[in-house]
């Protein structure tokens, strides 16, 4: 119950983005509802052949935790590779900036593309 | 330009990539990239060495977020310096160099390590092999059969032996030195690896990627020197971790279809050398015959 409230509060203060809160909310809601409506929990446990009904509660909670963890890892991986791309691009652009101003104005290979490329990046993000 | 409706395979992308980059008249088409992390003591000599043996090439030192004066020393010795904002690791640094080369329109890239272990004299040999179209990638190998030029410590040798077995098994070709960092790539190989390059010990996995792209790799024996000064970035515990990580990554690379095509499309457009909108330029893309697997 408190988990549910904490999650909602974090989302409200935009400390947690909606897309990442979804799993937390669903998980908390399911566990919460099942622990309020004991009968449904017992029924579900019997259906699944679980003798001790509350253990189903833990199983569900555990399952949600696992799914959330995996999704976090996926998000982190994506961030890491974007981060790397950004660092590389930054270094390259920095180099071009430095060299176009100083030594070789002739080597301005990348005038039109850089602008077009930025907008393309924007589209990519929209997707 | 490649129109991507159905997903092209890596090898299609590789084969259709232009072989020659677009450079202005009088500019070098060869770039030597030197990834360096805290190599202030060695980097000056390395750059001078490379300049001595390959005076026609542009030299790019990739300063991988060093905390010492690597960038300043490299700059003073006359190389281009690409400064990464923080340490990305060898894979990220090398990839930054590849991206730079693709973007600036270089046709050939030679990679030499920043610690002075690689003998710059071999640059020409590697470059000749690739320029003559004998291969898309030429690797300076320390363990070509019948010619042992370098004996690393036992643990290291076992590790290399293991990876060489692994990669040979996956690619079904004899691979002697899958970890060598001394390599020469043509633009096709560059294209593929600029898109998708692994992180630590990237050479092993890159071999698998190149194989999947049906690019031809040859090894040629080179002599290696022991490190001039400073310590290698590899320690015992970490090497076990890397072992596992690289093995896993290599196996996954073997199973995976290829780099993400959306990235590829994006970068194809981003490349100033993608020639379609440069019809006013006098340089044309020439695919020379005799190349293409």
HADDOCK unambig.tbl for C-alpha pairs under 7 A between the chains (distance, minus, plus):
assign (segid A and resid 84 and name CA) (segid B and resid 92 and name CA) 6.92 0.50 0.50
assign (segid A and resid 87 and name CA) (segid B and resid 84 and name CA) 6.25 0.50 0.50
assign (segid A and resid 87 and name CA) (segid B and resid 85 and name CA) 6.25 0.50 0.50
assign (segid A and resid 88 and name CA) (segid B and resid 84 and name CA) 6.51 0.50 0.50
assign (segid A and resid 88 and name CA) (segid B and resid 96 and name CA) 5.19 0.50 0.50
assign (segid A and resid 91 and name CA) (segid B and resid 82 and name CA) 5.87 0.50 0.50
assign (segid A and resid 91 and name CA) (segid B and resid 83 and name CA) 5.56 0.50 0.50
assign (segid A and resid 91 and name CA) (segid B and resid 84 and name CA) 5.28 0.50 0.50
assign (segid A and resid 92 and name CA) (segid B and resid 82 and name CA) 6.62 0.50 0.50
assign (segid A and resid 92 and name CA) (segid B and resid 100 and name CA) 6.31 0.50 0.50
assign (segid A and resid 95 and name CA) (segid B and resid 82 and name CA) 6.25 0.50 0.50
assign (segid A and resid 109 and name CA) (segid B and resid 104 and name CA) 6.85 0.50 0.50
assign (segid A and resid 109 and name CA) (segid B and resid 272 and name CA) 6.31 0.50 0.50
assign (segid A and resid 110 and name CA) (segid B and resid 272 and name CA) 5.63 0.50 0.50
assign (segid A and resid 113 and name CA) (segid B and resid 270 and name CA) 6.00 0.50 0.50
assign (segid A and resid 113 and name CA) (segid B and resid 272 and name CA) 6.40 0.50 0.50
assign (segid A and resid 117 and name CA) (segid B and resid 270 and name CA) 5.79 0.50 0.50
